[in-house]
């Protein structure tokens, strides 16, 4: 953080600078997306979720229940909207349930 000469900067600012400088944002976005899925879907869905993976702008969700997969696929656009709102940015453009 050589850019700053002041020793008093907020921790959040220091962290976001560190994340940007070290190209960690993609990893943070993956973690945040996984947490958003868990939070928004609740235990019912999470018990059947085997994997949550964000690749580029596509969110891949692996589910162990074909019935649940069918049910969730009906609300894909709503799920994408909810996750992006939770994240506070348009991170997910496409949802793939498998």
RODODO-555615 format. One record per residue: residue number from 1; x, y, z of N, C-alpha, C in turn. Coordinates in Angstrom, 3 decimals. Layout:
% RODODO-555615
<r i="NUM" n_xx="X" n_yy="Y" n_zz="Z" ca_xx="X" ca_yy="Y" ca_zz="Z" c_xx="X" c_yy="Y" c_zz="Z"/>
...
***
This chain:
% RODODO-555615
<r i="1" n_xx="0.814" n_yy="-1.191" n_zz="0.000" ca_xx="0.000" ca_yy="0.000" ca_zz="0.000" c_xx="0.856" c_yy="1.251" c_zz="0.000"/>
<r i="2" n_xx="1.732" n_yy="1.272" n_zz="-0.929" ca_xx="2.667" ca_yy="2.386" ca_zz="-1.027" c_xx="1.988" c_yy="3.681" c_zz="-1.456"/>
<r i="3" n_xx="0.794" n_yy="3.562" n_zz="-2.036" ca_xx="0.092" ca_yy="4.739" ca_zz="-2.529" c_xx="-0.262" c_yy="5.721" c_zz="-1.420"/>
<r i="4" n_xx="-0.515" n_yy="5.202" n_zz="-0.240" ca_xx="-0.968" ca_yy="6.034" ca_zz="0.874" c_xx="0.196" c_yy="6.481" c_zz="1.743"/>
<r i="5" n_xx="0.153" n_yy="7.725" n_zz="2.148" ca_xx="1.167" ca_yy="8.218" ca_zz="3.063" c_xx="0.598" c_yy="8.391" c_zz="4.460"/>
<r i="6" n_xx="-0.732" n_yy="8.505" n_zz="4.519" ca_xx="-1.398" ca_yy="8.668" ca_zz="5.804" c_xx="-1.447" c_yy="7.315" c_zz="6.511"/>
<r i="7" n_xx="-1.253" n_yy="7.331" n_zz="7.803" ca_xx="-1.286" ca_yy="6.066" ca_zz="8.529" c_xx="-2.703" c_yy="5.767" c_zz="9.039"/>
<r i="8" n_xx="-3.634" n_yy="6.696" n_zz="8.804" ca_xx="-4.997" ca_yy="6.510" ca_zz="9.300" c_xx="-5.981" c_yy="6.349" c_zz="8.145"/>
<r i="9" n_xx="-6.132" n_yy="5.088" n_zz="7.695" ca_xx="-7.175" ca_yy="4.831" ca_zz="6.713" c_xx="-8.070" c_yy="3.736" c_zz="7.270"/>
<r i="10" n_xx="-9.350" n_yy="3.802" n_zz="6.949" ca_xx="-10.266" ca_yy="2.788" ca_zz="7.473" c_xx="-9.842" c_yy="1.379" c_zz="7.056"/>
<r i="11" n_xx="-10.078" n_yy="0.433" n_zz="7.934" ca_xx="-9.708" ca_yy="-0.955" ca_zz="7.660" c_xx="-10.382" c_yy="-1.464" c_zz="6.391"/>
<r i="12" n_xx="-11.656" n_yy="-1.122" n_zz="6.194" ca_xx="-12.378" ca_yy="-1.590" ca_zz="5.003" c_xx="-11.696" c_yy="-1.094" c_zz="3.725"/>
<r i="13" n_xx="-11.215" n_yy="0.144" n_zz="3.766" ca_xx="-10.527" ca_yy="0.718" ca_zz="2.608" c_xx="-9.191" c_yy="0.006" c_zz="2.382"/>
<r i="14" n_xx="-8.474" n_yy="-0.239" n_zz="3.454" ca_xx="-7.189" ca_yy="-0.939" ca_zz="3.358" c_xx="-7.395" c_yy="-2.339" c_zz="2.786"/>
<r i="15" n_xx="-8.435" n_yy="-3.028" n_zz="3.268" ca_xx="-8.722" ca_yy="-4.378" ca_zz="2.780" c_xx="-9.104" c_yy="-4.377" c_zz="1.313"/>
<r i="16" n_xx="-9.957" n_yy="-3.436" n_zz="0.914" ca_xx="-10.368" ca_yy="-3.436" ca_zz="-0.494" c_xx="-9.190" c_yy="-3.090" c_zz="-1.402"/>
<r i="17" n_xx="-8.291" n_yy="-2.228" n_zz="-0.945" ca_xx="-7.081" ca_yy="-1.935" ca_zz="-1.721" c_xx="-6.201" c_yy="-3.175" c_zz="-1.831"/>
<r i="18" n_xx="-6.042" n_yy="-3.868" n_zz="-0.722" ca_xx="-5.237" ca_yy="-5.091" ca_zz="-0.699" c_xx="-5.819" c_yy="-6.122" c_zz="-1.660"/>
<r i="19" n_xx="-7.139" n_yy="-6.281" n_zz="-1.614" ca_xx="-7.820" ca_yy="-7.253" ca_zz="-2.475" c_xx="-7.624" c_yy="-6.889" c_zz="-3.942"/>
<r i="20" n_xx="-7.793" n_yy="-5.606" n_zz="-4.277" ca_xx="-7.613" ca_yy="-5.169" ca_zz="-5.662" c_xx="-6.181" c_yy="-5.363" c_zz="-6.127"/>
<r i="21" n_xx="-5.235" n_yy="-4.933" n_zz="-5.307" ca_xx="-3.828" ca_yy="-5.008" ca_zz="-5.696" c_xx="-3.361" c_yy="-6.443" c_zz="-5.863"/>
<r i="22" n_xx="-3.969" n_yy="-7.350" n_zz="-5.140" ca_xx="-3.542" ca_yy="-8.744" ca_zz="-5.208" c_xx="-4.476" c_yy="-9.606" c_zz="-6.052"/>
<r i="23" n_xx="-5.342" n_yy="-8.945" n_zz="-6.813" ca_xx="-6.250" ca_yy="-9.643" ca_zz="-7.740" c_xx="-7.049" c_yy="-10.750" c_zz="-7.038"/>
<r i="24" n_xx="-7.550" n_yy="-10.456" n_zz="-5.847" ca_xx="-8.288" ca_yy="-11.456" ca_zz="-5.073" c_xx="-9.804" c_yy="-11.301" c_zz="-5.217"/>
<r i="25" n_xx="-10.249" n_yy="-10.290" n_zz="-5.969" ca_xx="-11.678" ca_yy="-10.004" ca_zz="-6.023" c_xx="-12.500" c_yy="-11.188" c_zz="-6.528"/>
<r i="26" n_xx="-11.982" n_yy="-11.892" n_zz="-7.548" ca_xx="-12.723" ca_yy="-13.034" ca_zz="-8.087" c_xx="-12.960" c_yy="-14.096" c_zz="-7.012"/>
<r i="27" n_xx="-11.925" n_yy="-14.360" n_zz="-6.233" ca_xx="-12.049" ca_yy="-15.340" ca_zz="-5.155" c_xx="-13.037" c_yy="-14.878" c_zz="-4.100"/>
<r i="28" n_xx="-12.985" n_yy="-13.587" n_zz="-3.765" ca_xx="-13.918" ca_yy="-13.031" ca_zz="-2.786" c_xx="-15.344" c_yy="-13.126" c_zz="-3.309"/>
<r i="29" n_xx="-15.540" n_yy="-12.835" n_zz="-4.601" ca_xx="-16.863" ca_yy="-12.913" ca_zz="-5.218" c_xx="-17.403" c_yy="-14.343" c_zz="-5.147"/>
<r i="30" n_xx="-16.532" n_yy="-15.315" n_zz="-5.360" ca_xx="-16.957" ca_yy="-16.726" ca_zz="-5.291" c_xx="-17.451" c_yy="-17.066" c_zz="-3.891"/>
<r i="31" n_xx="-16.683" n_yy="-16.638" n_zz="-2.893" ca_xx="-17.050" ca_yy="-16.896" ca_zz="-1.499" c_xx="-18.361" c_yy="-16.179" c_zz="-1.156"/>
<r i="32" n_xx="-18.456" n_yy="-14.914" n_zz="-1.548" ca_xx="-19.654" ca_yy="-14.122" ca_zz="-1.268" c_xx="-20.891" c_yy="-14.735" c_zz="-1.918"/>
<r i="33" n_xx="-20.725" n_yy="-15.228" n_zz="-3.150" ca_xx="-21.845" ca_yy="-15.831" ca_zz="-3.875" c_xx="-22.303" c_yy="-17.097" c_zz="-3.175"/>
<r i="34" n_xx="-21.348" n_yy="-17.910" n_zz="-2.736" ca_xx="-21.682" ca_yy="-19.145" ca_zz="-2.020" c_xx="-22.445" c_yy="-18.814" c_zz="-0.743"/>
<r i="35" n_xx="-21.969" n_yy="-17.806" n_zz="-0.007" ca_xx="-22.631" ca_yy="-17.404" ca_zz="1.234" c_xx="-24.025" c_yy="-16.857" c_zz="0.970"/>
<r i="36" n_xx="-24.183" n_yy="-16.112" n_zz="-0.123" ca_xx="-25.491" ca_yy="-15.556" ca_zz="-0.486" c_xx="-26.477" c_yy="-16.686" c_zz="-0.792"/>
<r i="37" n_xx="-26.019" n_yy="-17.706" n_zz="-1.512" ca_xx="-26.874" ca_yy="-18.857" ca_zz="-1.831" c_xx="-27.355" c_yy="-19.523" c_zz="-0.541"/>
<r i="38" n_xx="-26.412" n_yy="-19.810" n_zz="0.349" ca_xx="-26.732" ca_yy="-20.478" ca_zz="1.619" c_xx="-27.739" c_yy="-19.653" c_zz="2.417"/>
<r i="39" n_xx="-27.492" n_yy="-18.354" n_zz="2.509" ca_xx="-28.352" ca_yy="-17.462" ca_zz="3.290" c_xx="-29.755" c_yy="-17.361" c_zz="2.694"/>
<r i="40" n_xx="-29.822" n_yy="-17.182" n_zz="1.370" ca_xx="-31.108" ca_yy="-16.952" ca_zz="0.719" c_xx="-31.948" c_yy="-18.218" c_zz="0.569"/>
<r i="41" n_xx="-31.308" n_yy="-19.356" n_zz="0.407" ca_xx="-32.048" ca_yy="-20.582" ca_zz="0.126" c_xx="-32.513" c_yy="-21.321" c_zz="1.381"/>
<r i="42" n_xx="-31.845" n_yy="-21.086" n_zz="2.495" ca_xx="-32.271" ca_yy="-21.738" ca_zz="3.734" c_xx="-31.915" c_yy="-23.214" c_zz="3.775"/>
<r i="43" n_xx="-32.176" n_yy="-23.818" n_zz="4.938" ca_xx="-31.770" ca_yy="-25.214" ca_zz="5.171" c_xx="-32.409" c_yy="-26.212" c_zz="4.217"/>
<r i="44" n_xx="-33.679" n_yy="-25.993" n_zz="3.878" ca_xx="-34.380" ca_yy="-26.930" ca_zz="2.989" c_xx="-33.619" c_yy="-27.181" c_zz="1.704"/>
<r i="45" n_xx="-33.205" n_yy="-26.110" n_zz="1.056" ca_xx="-32.483" ca_yy="-26.225" ca_zz="-0.210" c_xx="-31.023" c_yy="-26.598" c_zz="0.036"/>
<r i="46" n_xx="-30.426" n_yy="-26.037" n_zz="1.082" ca_xx="-29.001" ca_yy="-26.280" ca_zz="1.334" c_xx="-28.701" c_yy="-27.739" c_zz="1.665"/>
<r i="47" n_xx="-29.671" n_yy="-28.441" n_zz="2.245" ca_xx="-29.468" ca_yy="-29.863" ca_zz="2.530" c_xx="-29.283" c_yy="-30.672" c_zz="1.250"/>
<r i="48" n_xx="-29.805" n_yy="-30.164" n_zz="0.132" ca_xx="-29.696" ca_yy="-30.864" ca_zz="-1.153" c_xx="-28.654" c_yy="-30.244" c_zz="-2.078"/>
<r i="49" n_xx="-28.003" n_yy="-29.172" n_zz="-1.622" ca_xx="-26.993" ca_yy="-28.508" ca_zz="-2.442" c_xx="-25.650" c_yy="-29.182" c_zz="-2.209"/>
<r i="50" n_xx="-25.064" n_yy="-29.706" n_zz="-3.284" ca_xx="-23.780" ca_yy="-30.392" ca_zz="-3.135" c_xx="-22.610" c_yy="-29.518" c_zz="-3.572"/>
<r i="51" n_xx="-22.866" n_yy="-28.523" n_zz="-4.430" ca_xx="-21.798" ca_yy="-27.619" ca_zz="-4.860" c_xx="-22.367" c_yy="-26.297" c_zz="-5.346"/>
<r i="52" n_xx="-21.644" n_yy="-25.221" n_zz="-5.043" ca_xx="-21.981" ca_yy="-23.877" ca_zz="-5.511" c_xx="-20.705" c_yy="-23.308" c_zz="-6.110"/>
<r i="53" n_xx="-20.752" n_yy="-23.010" n_zz="-7.411" ca_xx="-19.536" ca_yy="-22.538" ca_zz="-8.064" c_xx="-19.851" c_yy="-21.394" c_zz="-9.011"/>
<r i="54" n_xx="-19.127" n_yy="-20.291" n_zz="-8.847" ca_xx="-19.270" ca_yy="-19.139" ca_zz="-9.733" c_xx="-18.120" c_yy="-19.155" c_zz="-10.721"/>
<r i="55" n_xx="-18.458" n_yy="-19.248" n_zz="-12.018" ca_xx="-17.441" ca_yy="-19.194" ca_zz="-13.072" c_xx="-17.845" c_yy="-18.107" c_zz="-14.049"/>
<r i="56" n_xx="-16.983" n_yy="-17.118" n_zz="-14.214" ca_xx="-17.311" ca_yy="-15.926" ca_zz="-14.990" c_xx="-18.597" c_yy="-15.334" c_zz="-14.435"/>
<r i="57" n_xx="-19.648" n_yy="-15.247" n_zz="-15.210" ca_xx="-20.891" ca_yy="-14.667" ca_zz="-14.697" c_xx="-21.970" c_yy="-15.725" c_zz="-14.565"/>
<r i="58" n_xx="-21.557" n_yy="-17.000" n_zz="-14.553" ca_xx="-22.497" ca_yy="-18.105" ca_zz="-14.458" c_xx="-22.359" c_yy="-18.794" c_zz="-13.104"/>
<r i="59" n_xx="-23.494" n_yy="-18.977" n_zz="-12.445" ca_xx="-23.522" ca_yy="-19.661" ca_zz="-11.154" c_xx="-23.984" c_yy="-21.093" c_zz="-11.382"/>
<r i="60" n_xx="-23.118" n_yy="-22.043" n_zz="-11.053" ca_xx="-23.429" ca_yy="-23.463" ca_zz="-11.194" c_xx="-23.816" c_yy="-24.010" c_zz="-9.832"/>
<r i="61" n_xx="-25.004" n_yy="-24.599" n_zz="-9.752" ca_xx="-25.487" ca_yy="-25.186" ca_zz="-8.507" c_xx="-25.714" c_yy="-26.674" c_zz="-8.740"/>
<r i="62" n_xx="-25.065" n_yy="-27.506" n_zz="-7.943" ca_xx="-25.290" ca_yy="-28.949" ca_zz="-8.026" c_xx="-26.248" c_yy="-29.351" c_zz="-6.910"/>
<r i="63" n_xx="-27.301" n_yy="-30.026" n_zz="-7.307" ca_xx="-28.332" ca_yy="-30.443" ca_zz="-6.350" c_xx="-28.503" c_yy="-31.952" c_zz="-6.395"/>
<r i="64" n_xx="-28.743" n_yy="-32.541" n_zz="-5.228" ca_xx="-28.901" ca_yy="-33.996" ca_zz="-5.168" c_xx="-30.358" c_yy="-34.419" c_zz="-5.358"/>
<r i="65" n_xx="-31.253" n_yy="-33.472" n_zz="-5.539" ca_xx="-32.669" ca_yy="-33.778" ca_zz="-5.724" c_xx="-33.161" c_yy="-33.260" c_zz="-7.079"/>
<r i="66" n_xx="-33.613" n_yy="-34.190" n_zz="-7.930" ca_xx="-34.102" ca_yy="-33.780" ca_zz="-9.254" c_xx="-35.420" c_yy="-33.018" c_zz="-9.134"/>
<r i="67" n_xx="-36.216" n_yy="-33.352" n_zz="-8.134" ca_xx="-37.491" ca_yy="-32.660" ca_zz="-7.906" c_xx="-37.223" c_yy="-31.195" c_zz="-7.548"/>
<r i="68" n_xx="-36.279" n_yy="-30.978" n_zz="-6.645" ca_xx="-35.904" ca_yy="-29.623" ca_zz="-6.235" c_xx="-35.307" c_yy="-28.854" c_zz="-7.412"/>
<r i="69" n_xx="-34.482" n_yy="-29.532" n_zz="-8.208" ca_xx="-33.867" ca_yy="-28.909" ca_zz="-9.381" c_xx="-34.953" c_yy="-28.371" c_zz="-10.319"/>
<r i="70" n_xx="-35.970" n_yy="-29.193" n_zz="-10.571" ca_xx="-37.098" ca_yy="-28.776" ca_zz="-11.421" c_xx="-37.810" c_yy="-27.569" c_zz="-10.833"/>
<r i="71" n_xx="-38.075" n_yy="-27.643" n_zz="-9.546" ca_xx="-38.795" ca_yy="-26.572" ca_zz="-8.861" c_xx="-38.025" c_yy="-25.253" c_zz="-8.931"/>
<r i="72" n_xx="-36.730" n_yy="-25.305" n_zz="-8.636" ca_xx="-35.896" ca_yy="-24.095" ca_zz="-8.654" c_xx="-35.721" c_yy="-23.543" c_zz="-10.068"/>
<r i="73" n_xx="-35.716" n_yy="-24.422" n_zz="-11.058" ca_xx="-35.494" ca_yy="-23.956" ca_zz="-12.429" c_xx="-36.633" c_yy="-23.056" c_zz="-12.902"/>
<r i="74" n_xx="-37.806" n_yy="-23.182" n_zz="-12.287" ca_xx="-38.946" ca_yy="-22.327" ca_zz="-12.631" c_xx="-38.720" c_yy="-20.885" c_zz="-12.191"/>
<r i="75" n_xx="-37.875" n_yy="-20.695" n_zz="-11.161" ca_xx="-37.659" ca_yy="-19.358" ca_zz="-10.628" c_xx="-36.255" c_yy="-18.836" c_zz="-10.831"/>
<r i="76" n_xx="-35.579" n_yy="-19.316" n_zz="-11.886" ca_xx="-34.167" ca_yy="-18.942" ca_zz="-12.121" c_xx="-33.929" c_yy="-17.438" c_zz="-12.106"/>
<r i="77" n_xx="-34.740" n_yy="-16.687" n_zz="-12.856" ca_xx="-34.496" ca_yy="-15.245" ca_zz="-12.958" c_xx="-34.697" c_yy="-14.559" c_zz="-11.610"/>
<r i="78" n_xx="-35.656" n_yy="-15.053" n_zz="-10.835" ca_xx="-35.887" ca_yy="-14.485" ca_zz="-9.495" c_xx="-34.690" c_yy="-14.788" c_zz="-8.577"/>
<r i="79" n_xx="-34.161" n_yy="-15.995" n_zz="-8.668" ca_xx="-33.008" ca_yy="-16.392" ca_zz="-7.856" c_xx="-31.792" c_yy="-15.522" c_zz="-8.212"/>
<r i="80" n_xx="-31.555" n_yy="-15.327" n_zz="-9.506" ca_xx="-30.430" ca_yy="-14.491" ca_zz="-9.957" c_xx="-30.579" c_yy="-13.082" c_zz="-9.386"/>
<r i="81" n_xx="-31.794" n_yy="-12.538" n_zz="-9.479" ca_xx="-32.059" ca_yy="-11.179" ca_zz="-8.985" c_xx="-31.800" c_yy="-11.096" c_zz="-7.476"/>
<r i="82" n_xx="-32.289" n_yy="-12.090" n_zz="-6.722" ca_xx="-32.111" ca_yy="-12.106" ca_zz="-5.265" c_xx="-30.630" c_yy="-12.171" c_zz="-4.892"/>
<r i="83" n_xx="-29.882" n_yy="-13.019" n_zz="-5.569" ca_xx="-28.456" ca_yy="-13.177" ca_zz="-5.261" c_xx="-27.699" c_yy="-11.887" c_zz="-5.572"/>
<r i="84" n_xx="-27.972" n_yy="-11.295" n_zz="-6.724" ca_xx="-27.300" ca_yy="-10.045" ca_zz="-7.087" c_xx="-27.644" c_yy="-8.923" c_zz="-6.109"/>
<r i="85" n_xx="-28.902" n_yy="-8.881" n_zz="-5.646" ca_xx="-29.294" ca_yy="-7.868" ca_zz="-4.663" c_xx="-28.555" c_yy="-8.093" c_zz="-3.353"/>
<r i="86" n_xx="-28.443" n_yy="-9.349" n_zz="-2.960" ca_xx="-27.733" ca_yy="-9.702" ca_zz="-1.723" c_xx="-26.257" c_yy="-9.303" c_zz="-1.818"/>
<r i="87" n_xx="-25.667" n_yy="-9.489" n_zz="-2.992" ca_xx="-24.251" ca_yy="-9.172" ca_zz="-3.207" c_xx="-24.026" c_yy="-7.678" c_zz="-3.426"/>
<r i="88" n_xx="-25.073" n_yy="-6.967" n_zz="-3.792" ca_xx="-24.958" ca_yy="-5.538" ca_zz="-4.037" c_xx="-24.300" c_yy="-5.199" c_zz="-5.363"/>
<r i="89" n_xx="-24.222" n_yy="-6.191" n_zz="-6.256" ca_xx="-23.702" ca_yy="-5.934" ca_zz="-7.611" c_xx="-24.157" c_yy="-7.029" c_zz="-8.559"/>
<r i="90" n_xx="-24.144" n_yy="-6.707" n_zz="-9.842" ca_xx="-24.576" ca_yy="-7.657" ca_zz="-10.879" c_xx="-23.453" c_yy="-8.651" c_zz="-11.161"/>
<r i="91" n_xx="-23.377" n_yy="-9.671" n_zz="-10.359" ca_xx="-22.297" ca_yy="-10.633" ca_zz="-10.483" c_xx="-22.726" c_yy="-11.859" c_zz="-11.265"/>
<r i="92" n_xx="-23.984" n_yy="-12.255" n_zz="-11.070" ca_xx="-24.513" ca_yy="-13.466" ca_zz="-11.688" c_xx="-25.437" c_yy="-13.084" c_zz="-12.838"/>
<r i="93" n_xx="-25.126" n_yy="-13.585" n_zz="-14.043" ca_xx="-25.968" ca_yy="-13.328" ca_zz="-15.214" c_xx="-26.763" c_yy="-14.571" c_zz="-15.588"/>
<r i="94" n_xx="-26.217" n_yy="-15.746" n_zz="-15.242" ca_xx="-26.834" ca_yy="-16.998" ca_zz="-15.661" c_xx="-26.765" c_yy="-18.011" c_zz="-14.523"/>
<r i="95" n_xx="-27.812" n_yy="-18.828" n_zz="-14.396" ca_xx="-27.868" ca_yy="-19.846" ca_zz="-13.352" c_xx="-28.020" c_yy="-21.216" c_zz="-14.004"/>
<r i="96" n_xx="-27.121" n_yy="-22.126" n_zz="-13.668" ca_xx="-27.186" ca_yy="-23.488" ca_zz="-14.195" c_xx="-27.386" c_yy="-24.436" c_zz="-13.019"/>
<r i="97" n_xx="-28.507" n_yy="-25.156" n_zz="-13.055" ca_xx="-28.803" ca_yy="-26.133" ca_zz="-11.997" c_xx="-28.491" c_yy="-27.511" c_zz="-12.547"/>
<r i="98" n_xx="-27.700" n_yy="-28.275" n_zz="-11.785" ca_xx="-27.367" ca_yy="-29.622" ca_zz="-12.271" c_xx="-27.338" c_yy="-30.633" c_zz="-11.150"/>
***
